[in-house]
Amino acid sequence: MTEPCNVYRCIEEKSIRICSDCADFPCDNLHPYADKASQVPHNSKVFNLCLIRKIGLEPWAKDKAKSVKDTYFKGKFSL
């Protein structure tokens, strides 16, 4: 890497120590992305559980679950 990742830039911008100190935690900067997700598993459980805790089960199921799944299985890894 030649420059800081999005998570580091965000923490610096908000002048916080760690992501969990942020009011927006969890955010899409922590979204699990994986190329070839069906062959190389990546744990998205913690991300989803944090989202459910933050926005509630029904809103998560309606608004976020599909995008998390689609990004995980079809997205490209990015920092």
C-alpha positions, -999 to +999 in steps of 0.1 A: +000+000+000+012+035-008-014+054+011-035+049+043-067+028+040-102+043+043-105+032+080-073+050+090-083+082+071-117+082+088-102+077+123-078+106+116-106+128+103-128+122+133-099+123+158-108+091+175-087+062+187-106+032+174-137+026+152-158+015+181-155+050+196-173+064+167-211+072+167-213+057+132-198+023+142-202+000+124-200+017+090-193+006+055-156+012+059-156-021+080-178-039+055-164-074+048-153-075+011-138-106-004-128-116-039-138-152-045-159-153-013-172-188-021-136-202-021-120-179+005-144-175+034-145-142+053-164-138+085-192-112+081-211-123+113-196-096+136-203-069+110-239-080+106-244-084+144-231-048+150-254-035+123-284-053+138-275-039+172-272-004+157-302-002+134-324-031+146-332-065+132-361-055+109-344-025+093-312-046+088-332-074+072-350-049+049-323-025+040-288-040+046-288-078+046-289-081+008-263-055+002-239-071+027-244-105+010-241-091-025-209-071-017-194-101+001-200-125-028-198-102-058-176-073-045-139-067-049-116-064-020-107-028-013-091-009+015 
